[in-house]
């Protein structure tokens, strides 16, 4: 099992006339999986209301082609003038190798799912 790695690439998940939601690669750091989102163009004050922030769920594909839900351990973020950064951390479901992750993001009525493949297990490529 690799203790570190990156899954997927930065990707635009949701876009409308005013707002865009981007996802960064999902990062595996030991027993933790980190999902990061950037929301551009949304009014930061509108994102402070309960239920106004993006929600994230994560599943991992383990050997044998089985998907296993990952338990959420924390979430948070902050806002700047024109962007909001949100993060969610999840517990690795097993010590087995994870070949892919599936990220489900829900935000302002939109629901997007991305499957991301391990593309780097070296956090410091040379």
C-alpha positions in Angstrom: 0.0 0.0 0.0 1.3 3.5 -0.8 1.0 5.9 2.1 0.9 8.9 -0.2 -0.5 9.6 -3.7 -2.6 11.8 -5.9 -5.8 10.8 -7.7 -7.1 12.7 -10.8 -6.3 16.2 -12.0 -7.8 19.6 -11.3 -11.2 19.7 -13.0 -14.2 22.1 -13.4 -17.2 20.4 -11.7 -19.9 23.0 -11.8 -20.2 26.2 -13.9 -23.0 28.8 -14.5 -23.0 32.4 -15.4 -21.7 33.6 -12.1 -20.0 30.8 -10.4 -17.5 27.9 -10.9 -16.6 25.0 -8.7 -13.2 23.4 -9.2 -11.8 20.2 -7.6 -8.1 19.6 -7.0 -6.5 16.2 -7.2 -7.5 14.0 -4.2 -4.5 13.5 -2.0 -3.7 10.4 0.1 -1.6 11.1 3.1 -1.2 8.0 5.3 -4.6 7.1 6.7 -6.2 10.4 5.4 -7.7 11.3 2.1 -8.0 15.0 1.4 -10.5 16.5 -1.0 -10.2 20.3 -1.9 -12.7 22.5 -3.8 -12.4 26.1 -4.9 -15.6 28.0 -5.5 -15.1 31.1 -7.7 -17.6 33.9 -8.2 -20.0 33.2 -5.4 -20.9 35.9 -2.9 -18.9 34.9 0.2 -21.8 36.1 2.5 -24.2 33.8 0.7 -22.0 30.9 1.6 -22.2 31.4 5.3 -25.8 30.2 5.7 -26.4 26.7 6.9 -26.5 24.3 4.0 -25.1 26.8 1.6 -21.6 25.2 1.3 -20.7 22.3 -1.0 -20.9 18.8 0.5 -18.5 16.0 -0.4 -18.7 12.2 -0.2 -15.9 9.9 -1.0 -15.6 6.2 -1.9 -12.4 4.2 -2.6 -12.0 1.3 -5.1 -10.1 -1.5 -3.4 -8.7 -4.7 -5.0 -11.4 -6.9 -6.3 -13.2 -4.0 -7.9 -15.2 -3.2 -4.8 -16.2 0.3 -3.8 -16.0 1.2 -0.1 -17.4 4.4 1.4 -14.8 6.5 3.3 -15.8 8.0 6.7 -15.7 11.8 6.8 -13.4 13.0 9.6 -13.3 16.8 9.1 -14.3 19.7 6.8 -13.7 23.4 6.7 -12.4 26.2 4.7 -12.3 29.9 4.2 -13.3 32.7 1.9 -11.4 35.4 0.1 -12.6 38.3 -2.1 -13.7 36.2 -5.0 -13.1 32.6 -4.0 -13.9 30.1 -1.3 -11.7 27.1 -0.5 -13.4 24.1 1.0 -11.8 20.9 2.2 -13.0 17.6 3.5 -10.9 14.8 5.0 -11.8 11.2 5.0 -10.4 8.1 6.7 -8.8 5.5 4.4 -11.2 2.5 4.5 -8.5 -0.1 4.4 -4.8 -0.7 4.4 -5.3 -2.2 0.9 -4.2 -0.3 -2.1 -6.7 2.2 -3.5 -6.8 2.2 -7.3 -9.4 4.9 -7.8 -11.5 7.3 -5.7 -15.1 8.4 -6.5 -16.0 12.0 -5.3 -19.6 13.1 -5.1 -20.1 16.9 -4.8 -23.4 18.6 -4.1 -23.8 22.3 -4.3 -26.7 24.7 -4.9 -28.9 22.0 -6.5 -26.2 20.5 -8.6 -24.8 17.0 -8.0 -21.6 15.9 -9.7 -19.6 12.6 -9.5 -16.0 12.2 -10.6 -14.0 9.0 -10.6 -10.3 9.7 -10.3 -7.4 7.3 -10.9 -4.1 7.2 -9.0 -1.7 9.1 -11.1 1.2 9.6 -8.7 2.4 7.8 -5.6 5.4 10.1 -5.2 4.5 13.3 -3.5 7.9 14.8 -4.5 8.5 13.9 -8.2 12.0 14.8 -9.4 
